[in-house]
Amino acid sequence: MSREYKSRKYKLSDGKTWTLKEIVELSGLGRETIYYRLQRSNNKEFIFEKPHQYRVRDIKKRAEHWVDKPTEVYFGIPMNPSYMDGLRDRDRDGEPMSESEQANLMHYRDYNRKMWLKERANIIGERK
């Protein structure tokens, strides 16, 4: 015996009553997106509007904005190493970092990690 659930009905600005499932099927948007929009407004144009395409910067271009200073080594001990950058939103010298510097550092590290994983996959593939 299957259960029939009652769907909540939403009255939009055009006067028609819609269910969430009907709006999702007609608009092609995700259920969470439609639900969020229905909480904000009952304007039909707003709810059925296609999502905006935001321009996302390429990670490689963002990574190129970060310039990694060389690490000073004294008697085999690294002083101010690069992994100290970004700790508690400060650079390795203890100076506060701006949000753009923090973002560039994050993309720099992400890009380097992806390159390392790509090279590592080639090395592991050669061993087999």
RATAHU-V664384 format. One record per residue. N is the residue number from 1. PSI is psi in whole degrees, -180 to 180 (NA if undefined). BURIAL is # if it has 24 or more other ideal C-beta (glycine too) atoms within 12 Angstrom, else .. Layout:
BEGIN
{{N:PSI:BURIAL} {N:PSI:BURIAL}}
END
This chain:
BEGIN
{{1:117:.} {2:150:.} {3:140:.} {4:122:.} {5:143:.} {6:130:.} {7:140:.} {8:140:.} {9:138:.} {10:129:#} {11:118:.} {12:176:#} {13:-21:.} {14:-5:.} {15:-12:.} {16:156:.} {17:130:.} {18:153:#} {19:163:.} {20:-42:#} {21:-41:.} {22:-43:.} {23:-42:#} {24:-45:.} {25:-40:.} {26:-37:.} {27:-28:#} {28:7:.} {29:168:.} {30:155:.} {31:-41:.} {32:-39:.} {33:-47:.} {34:-43:#} {35:-43:.} {36:-45:.} {37:-37:#} {38:-31:#} {39:-31:.} {40:-33:.} {41:162:.} {42:15:.} {43:120:.} {44:-41:.} {45:-40:.} {46:-42:.} {47:-38:#} {48:1:#} {49:138:.} {50:149:.} {51:149:.} {52:144:.} {53:106:.} {54:141:.} {55:120:.} {56:132:.} {57:148:.} {58:136:.} {59:-39:.} {60:-40:.} {61:-39:.} {62:-38:.} {63:-30:#} {64:-17:.} {65:-19:.} {66:129:#} {67:116:.} {68:120:.} {69:145:.} {70:147:.} {71:134:.} {72:132:.} {73:125:.} {74:119:.} {75:39:.} {76:2:.} {77:123:.} {78:129:.} {79:131:.} {80:60:.} {81:163:.} {82:-24:.} {83:-8:.} {84:-16:.} {85:134:#} {86:-8:#} {87:126:.} {88:38:.} {89:33:.} {90:156:.} {91:-177:#} {92:-18:.} {93:0:.} {94:4:.} {95:141:.} {96:143:.} {97:142:.} {98:166:.} {99:-36:.} {100:-38:.} {101:-41:.} {102:-42:.} {103:-43:.} {104:-40:#} {105:-43:#} {106:-45:.} {107:-35:#} {108:-47:#} {109:-39:.} {110:-44:.} {111:-45:#} {112:-38:.} {113:-43:.} {114:-40:.} {115:-39:.} {116:-44:.} {117:-38:.} {118:-44:.} {119:-37:.} {120:-39:.} {121:-37:.} {122:-40:.} {123:-45:.} {124:-38:.} {125:-32:.} {126:-28:.} {127:-30:.} {128:NA:.}}
END
